[in-house]
Amino acid sequence: MKNVCSARRLSASSKSQLAAVSILVFTLSCTAFAALGGDATSVQLDQSQMKGSLHSAQKATYAVHEITAPTGTVVREYVSPTGKVFGVAWQGPFVPDLQQLLGTYFDQYSKAAKSAKQAHVGRQPLFIQQPGLVVQTGGHMRSYTGKAYVPEMLPQGVIADAIR
């Protein structure tokens, strides 16, 4: 009888652990959807995920939201007047979570990066230019930089060099 009760408690405990894991996975998947191509609310989600401080500046045709993580990495998210994140840039001692920053574009980036790395040898900057996505990354230990943007989403009059 004692073993049966223990099995039931374990079963209930397993159910609550499963529920907690499910909530965590759902929360992380919602956060990962944010960023490039997402809406302006993704900036607050990214800030929360990075545990960073936020500074925002309004430019003539877009807004820049700069998140500084406790690690020293700085991420800038560029938001169009329509409220969409059209570009992201980063610099610092650590590469930020690119899956979080690139959101739905991460798979396209991963496949292109894998192909690019197979095409050349060495520690060269990575430059990916595909329909719908441009990514540039480079640097070395403790000094990484990069940017990613969706060319079709650039607001009128904004050039890609504005993303830095």
C-alpha positions in Angstrom: 0.0 0.0 0.0 2.8 2.3 0.9 4.4 1.9 -2.6 1.2 2.6 -4.4 0.8 6.0 -2.5 4.4 6.9 -3.3 3.7 6.1 -7.0 0.7 8.4 -6.9 2.6 11.2 -5.3 5.4 10.8 -7.9 2.8 10.9 -10.6 1.3 14.1 -9.2 4.8 15.5 -8.8 5.6 14.6 -12.4 2.5 16.2 -13.6 3.3 19.5 -11.9 6.9 19.3 -13.3 5.5 18.7 -16.7 3.2 21.7 -16.4 6.0 23.9 -15.3 8.2 22.8 -18.2 5.3 23.4 -20.6 4.8 26.9 -19.3 8.6 27.6 -19.6 8.7 26.3 -23.2 5.7 28.4 -24.1 7.2 31.5 -22.6 10.6 31.0 -24.3 8.9 30.3 -27.6 6.9 33.6 -27.3 10.1 35.5 -26.5 12.0 33.9 -29.4 9.2 35.0 -31.8 10.1 38.6 -31.0 12.8 40.8 -32.5 13.6 41.0 -36.2 10.4 41.3 -38.0 8.4 41.4 -34.8 6.6 44.4 -33.4 7.8 47.1 -31.0 6.7 45.2 -27.9 9.5 42.7 -28.6 11.9 45.3 -27.4 10.6 45.0 -23.8 10.7 41.2 -24.1 14.3 41.3 -25.3 15.2 43.7 -22.5 13.7 41.4 -19.9 15.3 38.3 -21.4 18.8 40.1 -21.4 18.2 41.6 -18.0 19.5 44.8 -19.4 18.8 48.5 -19.2 16.9 50.3 -22.1 17.6 53.6 -23.7 15.4 54.8 -26.6 16.0 57.5 -29.2 13.6 58.8 -31.9 15.2 59.5 -35.3 13.5 61.2 -38.2 12.1 58.0 -39.7 12.6 55.3 -37.1 13.3 54.6 -33.4 16.4 53.0 -31.9 16.1 51.0 -28.7 19.4 50.2 -27.1 19.6 47.4 -24.6 22.8 47.1 -22.5 23.2 43.8 -20.8 25.0 43.4 -17.5 27.7 41.5 -19.4 28.5 44.7 -21.4 26.9 43.5 -24.7 24.9 46.2 -26.3 22.0 45.4 -28.7 20.2 48.0 -30.8 16.8 47.3 -32.3 15.5 49.6 -35.1 11.8 50.1 -35.2 9.9 51.6 -38.2 7.1 54.1 -38.0 4.7 51.1 -38.6 6.0 49.5 -35.3 8.1 46.7 -36.9 11.7 45.8 -36.0 13.5 46.1 -39.3 17.0 45.7 -38.1 19.1 44.7 -35.1 22.8 45.3 -34.3 25.1 44.1 -31.5 28.5 44.7 -30.1 30.3 43.6 -27.0 32.3 40.9 -25.2 29.6 38.2 -25.8 27.4 37.4 -28.8 23.8 37.8 -27.8 21.2 35.1 -28.2 20.8 35.3 -32.0 17.8 33.0 -32.0 16.1 35.5 -29.7 17.2 38.5 -31.8 16.5 37.1 -35.3 13.2 35.5 -34.3 11.6 33.8 -37.3 14.6 34.6 -39.4 16.9 32.5 -37.3 16.4 29.3 -39.4 17.2 31.1 -42.6 20.4 32.6 -41.0 21.5 29.2 -39.6 21.2 27.4 -42.9 23.1 30.2 -44.7 25.8 30.4 -42.0 26.4 26.7 -42.2 26.7 26.9 -46.0 29.0 29.9 -45.8 31.3 28.3 -43.2 31.7 25.2 -45.4 32.6 27.4 -48.4 35.6 29.0 -46.8 38.2 28.3 -44.2 39.5 30.6 -41.5 38.2 33.2 -39.1 36.7 35.7 -41.5 33.7 37.9 -40.9 30.5 36.3 -42.0 28.4 38.1 -44.6 25.0 36.6 -45.6 22.9 38.4 -48.3 19.8 36.6 -49.3 16.4 37.6 -50.4 14.7 38.9 -47.3 17.7 38.8 -45.0 21.1 40.4 -44.6 23.4 39.4 -41.7 27.0 40.6 -41.0 29.0 39.2 -38.0 32.6 39.4 -37.0 35.0 40.0 -34.2 37.1 37.9 -31.9 37.0 36.8 -28.3 35.6 39.5 -26.0 34.8 41.8 -29.0 32.0 40.8 -31.2 29.9 42.8 -33.6 27.1 42.1 -36.0 23.9 43.4 -37.6 20.9 41.9 -39.3 18.1 43.5 -41.3 15.3 42.8 -43.7 15.9 45.0 -46.8 12.2 45.1 -47.7 11.3 46.5 -44.3 13.7 49.5 -44.3 11.7 52.6 -44.0 11.7 55.0 -47.0 14.9 57.0 -47.0 16.8 54.8 -44.5 19.9 53.1 -45.8 21.3 49.9 -44.4 24.4 51.6 -43.0 22.2 53.3 -40.5 22.0 50.0 -38.7 25.1 49.7 -36.6 
